[in-house]
């Protein structure tokens, strides 16, 4: 959707690309794709990139917001980076009693500390 919207601008000569962000959640992968599209458009058309926070720019929305050359936010907008929460349910004792042995696959031993 964003790619198509940016493609429709090619017939004019924009001076500024203004992006409004209002997001409370999402995927960092998709946020990165959006940021790359915005930066590519900015370079191709030699325009400034202004980002505006609406009600909230949290997590991936905050990442997109930070892509701007100038960033604007209301003092009441919710802004925030990437938090992490974990709530375990204590299945280790249950697994031990039931003789369940977990198998893990990871690319490094340090990635299993929550298991």
C-alpha positions in Angstrom: 0.0 0.0 0.0 2.7 2.5 0.9 4.8 1.5 -2.1 1.8 2.3 -4.4 1.1 5.6 -2.6 4.7 6.7 -3.1 4.7 5.6 -6.7 1.8 7.9 -7.5 3.9 10.9 -6.4 6.5 10.4 -9.2 4.6 12.7 -11.6 5.1 15.8 -9.4 8.1 17.5 -7.8 7.6 17.2 -4.1 9.7 19.3 -1.7 8.8 17.5 1.5 7.5 14.0 2.3 5.3 14.2 5.4 4.4 11.0 7.2 1.8 10.7 10.0 2.4 7.9 12.4 -0.3 6.5 14.7 0.6 3.0 15.8 0.6 1.1 19.1 2.0 -2.2 17.9 3.3 -4.1 14.9 6.2 -5.8 13.3 9.7 -4.5 13.4 10.3 -6.2 10.1 7.5 -4.3 8.5 8.6 -1.1 10.1 12.1 -1.6 8.6 10.5 -2.2 5.2 8.5 1.0 5.5 11.6 3.0 6.6 13.6 1.7 3.6 10.8 2.7 1.3 10.6 6.2 2.8 14.4 6.7 2.7 14.6 5.4 -0.9 11.9 7.9 -1.9 13.6 10.7 0.0 16.9 10.0 -1.8 15.4 9.5 -5.2 13.4 12.8 -5.1 15.9 14.8 -2.9 13.2 15.8 -0.4 13.1 16.3 3.3 11.3 13.7 5.4 9.1 15.0 8.2 7.3 12.6 10.5 4.4 13.4 12.8 3.2 11.5 15.8 -0.5 11.4 16.2 -2.0 9.8 19.3 0.8 7.3 19.7 4.0 6.1 18.1 5.0 3.0 20.1 7.4 0.2 19.2 7.7 -0.1 15.5 5.8 3.1 15.1 8.4 4.9 17.1 11.1 3.5 14.8 9.2 4.8 11.8 8.8 8.2 13.5 12.5 8.4 14.1 13.2 8.1 10.4 12.3 11.7 9.8 14.8 14.5 9.3 12.4 16.5 11.5 10.1 14.8 14.0 7.0 16.4 15.4 4.9 15.2 18.3 2.2 16.7 20.6 3.1 16.9 24.3 0.2 14.4 24.9 1.3 11.9 22.2 2.4 8.5 23.6 5.9 7.8 22.4 8.1 4.9 23.2 10.7 2.4 22.2 10.9 -1.3 22.3 9.9 -2.8 25.5 10.0 -6.4 26.4 7.8 -8.2 28.9 7.8 -11.8 29.9 5.4 -13.6 32.1 6.2 -17.2 32.7 3.8 -19.8 33.9 6.2 -22.1 35.8 6.0 -25.2 33.6 9.4 -26.4 34.5 8.2 -28.3 37.6 5.2 -29.7 35.7 7.4 -30.9 32.9 9.8 -32.6 35.3 7.0 -34.4 37.1 5.5 -35.6 33.8 9.0 -36.6 32.5 8.8 -34.2 29.6 12.2 -33.2 28.3 12.2 -30.0 26.2 14.2 -29.8 23.0 15.4 -26.4 21.9 17.0 -25.2 18.7 18.8 -21.9 18.7 21.7 -20.2 17.1 23.4 -19.6 20.4 23.3 -20.7 24.0 22.6 -17.1 25.2 19.3 -17.1 23.3 17.7 -19.6 25.6 17.9 -17.8 29.0 14.1 -17.5 29.4 13.4 -21.2 28.8 
